Amino acid sequence: MDEQQADEILALKSIYNEEEFTHHIVDGHNKMTLKIFISLPENYFFTYNEQEDSNKVQSIKISHLPPLTLHIMLPKDYPSVSPPKYVLRSSWLKKNLMLKLCKKLNRLWRVNVGQEIIFTWINFLQTETLQFLHIEESVDIDCAYKLYNKSLGNAQKSSDVNNTQSAKEDCKNSELNINRINEKPVDPLRKGKKLSSKNRPRKSNKYKDLWFRLYLDITPGINPVKMLIDYNRIRNEIEFRKSFFSCKICFTDKSGEYCEQFKPCEHIFCKECIKNYFVSKIQEGDVQDIRCPNEDCSSKASPHQIKDLVEPEFFSKYDTILLNNTLDTMSDIIYCPRKICQYPVSREQNEIMAKCPVCEYTFCILCKALYHGVEPCKVDSDTRKNLVEEYQKASVSRKIELEQRYGKKQLQTCVENVMSESWIEKNSQNCPKCNCAIEKSDGCNKMTCWKCNTYFCWICKVRILSKDPYDHYNNPQSECYKKLYAGLYVDEDDDVNDEEDDSGGEELYWPTDDEEDDLHEFYQI
């Protein structure tokens, strides 16, 4: 018999991995623990009633359920005479459904007496449990959820020491029973055997032996809904790491251990490609809602994903930029204007003063200068022209806002100054020596500065020698040759052009140097 048991155990070890099958010998008996993972169909879900007095049933979609656990101890005369002694544990099945499974396991043994039965049991539990129990589409965990709520209510009511002590004793008895199942070869079918556990109900003697074969594995204080959701998430991660995927960027096949999946789109890329993608986004400063790199995908990368893939210095930069972007959207946050500080400062609503808590700089939130009380903000010469343009084009409400900040009088003065400067810029030129603005109203192009008496040409703005100022216009080498009177206003009644007059194309008379000097002396130019 020992040889048959050894062969069966060796076969089971070759079929199932260490997570699914464990074996050890206790007091000369072969004892094993099998975890049966049930494959769920697509869109499977579990249901429960969140409020006992409500008919509104909650449903949550899952891909994995916690495995059924089968604890087995082989008698010496197995398989020729005695069946295996077992305990079936589950954290999500109702007790009556577990009882049905135990009945089925017993029937399978009676059909196959004298043969190794463990593989047949495992195969049935893995492939036929849902169909056999008529839970192919969903499973109801309302019973476990009610027990959880009841335990919470009892914990809140138990305020005296006696109740606390009683709860400890119950917990202790439950733990002892679990230890009997997990650590020692037990005989649940032995007559007169009584296991003290509140999780195992008292039923009629008809199924007395079967009730001792099942155990509802519920931990007091653990929400079964949260437990199933957490297990489903963890199991999905485990299965993901075991599988192989093709990266949608580099098109290489890698195991899930070296891949990253975006949620909820479930697009998969290798970690190396996603790492480079994240780093490039951080370096560009584009960290607000980093999206899945798949075209037209709206899924966003989580900070946890970014932290796991990039180096600490890049994540620190990402975190800083993200924080600054968030602060920029907050109307009550303003940065300290000092370049050596730049600390985010919280300001009071309707206040124009703020104080940095780090460097203690008190400043005006409008102009960022040192706080100036009721005085209007000073206008920087570099921004004055833009401010005037904005003020002239602004709406009534915006004009009022600007006047409150800079003062109406100051803005009007700026407008007048800018208009004057613009007119002067268009209608005057600066003296090449003293830079004084000079307006030309009439006369020739030889100008004399009213301030420093320097001669200069109005056309090319070059200084002219005072000894012979007209040589600049008489010298053929000069760019202003014969342009002394260029640009002067010509009466429309005088039908004259530069080449010929009315009478027949005769050349215009050009005065000699002596005649020109006499002409200038006459006009006192």
Protein Blocks (a to p, Z undefined) as FASTA:
>chain_A
ZZmmmmmmmmmmmmpcfklpccddeehiacddddddddddehiacdddfblkbcbdcddd
dfbdcdddddddddfklcklmccddddddfkbcfklmmmmmmmmmmmmmmmgoiafklmm
mmmmmmmmmmmnopakbccfklmmmmmmmmmmmmmmmmbfklmmmmmmmmmmmmmmmmmm
mmpccdfkbghiacddfklccddfklmmmmmmpccdddehiafklmmmmmmmmmmmmmmm
mpccddfklopacdfklgccddfklpacdfklmmmmmmmmmmnopaghpacfbghiabdc
dfklmmmmmcfklmmmmmmmmmmmmmmmpmkbccdfbfklopacdddehiabdcdfklop
acdfklopacehjaccdddfklmmmmmmmmmmpcfklmmmmmmmnopklmmmmmmmmmmm
mmmmmmgccdfklopacddfbdcfbdcdfklopacdfklopacdfklmmlmmmpmkbmkg
oilmgoiacdfklccdfkbcfknopacddddfklmmmmmmmnoZZ
